[in-house]
Amino acid sequence: MTPVLITLLGIACIQSADFHERSVGAEYAKQALFGALGIGVMLVCSQIDYRNWRRLWPYIYALNVLLLLFILVAGHRALGAQRWISLGPLGTFQPSEPAKLVVAISLAAVLCRGSYDRLRDLLRPLLAVALPALLILKQPDLGTTLVLLGILTAQLFLGLPKLRHFAVFAGGVIAVAAFTALTNVVLKPFQKARLFVFLNPHADPQGAGYNLDQSKIAVGNGQLLGRGFHHGTQTQLNFVPEHSRDFIFTVLAEEFGFLGSLVLLVLYGVVLYGGIRTMLVARDRFGFLLAGGIVAMLTFHILVNIGMTIGIMPITGIPLPFMSYGGSALLTDFASIGVLLNIYSQKDRDLLGNA
């Protein structure tokens, strides 16, 4: 029920964000359709025994990799990125969104095979993530690549029996992060500019820092109770870019204020609490690790997306779960909740003799 409430709030914010944009004014209607489809996907996934995903993971993993390869060859290009498959009148499909759930399933399955007593065993989960991550980074989509890294980090922390092995992995991540930030090998110029502006917010207020400045102004304008629906100046005058997508939180914060933002955070807290509770009651290791990966995915999205709008995280192009406009992301979010529901629903099967 909570994800549905967040989705309805997101539809309202999208409608306000596009209120004066007639060319995209149908976005909220499309989001409502995606939401209805997402609820259906959630119900279907909630009825599929989660243990089937452990058996099917090589097939869905291979399918997703093939789609990511297709993107690089013949994908739809927009805004300087090549991330979508055109579906004609139905819009576009972004394979990198379901890749997050696919990676969580795949890692949970891989970590359930073997004892992982040796450090070299780490190669298996690392390789499982490396292929889709590199293909997504090539699009380029640094934000989604970081989400995959967040899922990997959480599942390794939960799944590795020896803490020193996780420490080696963490040290490797820090080294790669330093190499990425200090060289021009991985990041595109606009991505380096975003990082630079995060470290020095006043360095380029009319260029790379413009988005961050306008976002912070919009959030501050909301004050306690907000300026009212359709009355946010930064929102309605289009000062904040992509405000129906990556910056959807600024619409909520400006028009519904601190209290409206607090309501959203409480709703997210309920969702994450349910995910953590599902981890703790999972019947087996696979269910525990899969639930942990999904919780990590949602948590990363929430913290980074909201954090970037208020200046405590670098700007990255990842959506706010159930809020941002986009069918691929919304369907993936609902599918993830459906998987969690199935894991939770089976917690008492052994006690009832139905296993």
Rosetta blueprint (number, residue, H / E / L):
1 M L
2 T H
3 P H
4 V H
5 L H
6 I H
7 T H
8 L H
9 L H
10 G H
11 I H
12 A H
13 C H
14 I H
15 Q H
16 S H
17 A H
18 D L
19 F L
20 H L
21 E L
22 R H
23 S H
24 V H
25 G L
26 A L
27 E H
28 Y H
29 A H
30 K H
31 Q H
32 A H
33 L H
34 F H
35 G H
36 A H
37 L H
38 G H
39 I H
40 G H
41 V H
42 M H
43 L H
44 V H
45 C H
46 S H
47 Q H
48 I L
49 D L
50 Y L
51 R H
52 N H
53 W H
54 R H
55 R H
56 L H
57 W H
58 P H
59 Y H
60 I H
61 Y H
62 A H
63 L H
64 N H
65 V H
66 L H
67 L H
68 L H
69 L H
70 F H
71 I H
72 L H
73 V H
74 A H
75 G L
76 H E
77 R E
78 A E
79 L L
80 G L
81 A E
82 Q E
83 R E
84 W E
85 I E
86 S E
87 L L
88 G H
89 P H
90 L H
91 G L
92 T E
93 F E
94 Q L
95 P L
96 S H
97 E H
98 P H
99 A H
100 K H
101 L H
102 V H
103 V H
104 A H
105 I H
106 S H
107 L H
108 A H
109 A H
110 V H
111 L H
112 C L
113 R L
114 G L
115 S L
116 Y L
117 D L
118 R L
119 L H
120 R H
121 D H
122 L H
123 L H
124 R H
125 P H
126 L H
127 L H
128 A H
129 V H
130 A H
131 L H
132 P H
133 A H
134 L H
135 L H
136 I H
137 L H
138 K L
139 Q L
140 P L
141 D L
142 L H
143 G H
144 T H
145 T H
146 L H
147 V H
148 L H
149 L H
150 G H
151 I H
152 L H
153 T H
154 A H
155 Q H
156 L H
157 F H
158 L H
159 G H
160 L L
161 P L
162 K L
163 L H
164 R H
165 H H
166 F H
167 A H
168 V H
169 F H
170 A H
171 G H
172 G H
173 V H
174 I H
175 A H
176 V H
177 A H
178 A H
179 F H
180 T H
181 A H
182 L H
183 T L
184 N L
185 V L
186 V L
187 L L
188 K L
189 P H
190 F H
191 Q H
192 K H
193 A H
194 R H
195 L H
196 F H
197 V H
198 F H
199 L H
200 N L
201 P L
202 H L
203 A L
204 D L
205 P L
206 Q L
207 G L
208 A L
209 G L
210 Y H
211 N H
212 L H
213 D H
214 Q H
215 S H
216 K H
217 I H
218 A H
219 V H
220 G H
221 N H
222 G H
223 Q L
224 L L
225 L L
226 G L
227 R L
228 G L
229 F L
230 H L
231 H L
232 G L
233 T H
234 Q H
235 T H
236 Q H
237 L L
238 N L
239 F L
240 V L
241 P L
242 E L
243 H L
244 S L
245 R L
246 D L
247 F L
248 I H
249 F H
250 T H
251 V H
252 L H
253 A H
254 E H
255 E H
256 F H
257 G H
258 F H
259 L H
260 G H
261 S H
262 L H
263 V H
264 L H
265 L H
266 V H
267 L H
268 Y H
269 G H
270 V H
271 V H
272 L H
273 Y H
274 G H
275 G H
276 I H
277 R H
278 T H
279 M H
280 L H
281 V H
282 A L
283 R L
284 D L
285 R H
286 F H
287 G H
288 F H
289 L H
290 L H
291 A H
292 G H
293 G H
294 I H
295 V H
296 A H
297 M H
298 L H
299 T H
300 F H
301 H H
302 I H
303 L H
304 V H
305 N H
306 I H
307 G H
308 M H
309 T H
310 I L
311 G L
312 I L
313 M L
314 P L
315 I L
316 T L
317 G L
318 I L
319 P L
320 L L
321 P L
322 F L
323 M L
324 S L
325 Y L
326 G L
327 G H
328 S H
329 A H
330 L H
331 L H
332 T H
333 D H
334 F H
335 A H
336 S H
337 I H
338 G H
339 V H
340 L H
341 L H
342 N H
343 I H
344 Y H
345 S H
346 Q L
347 K L
348 D L
349 R H
350 D H
351 L H
352 L H
353 G L
354 N L
355 A L
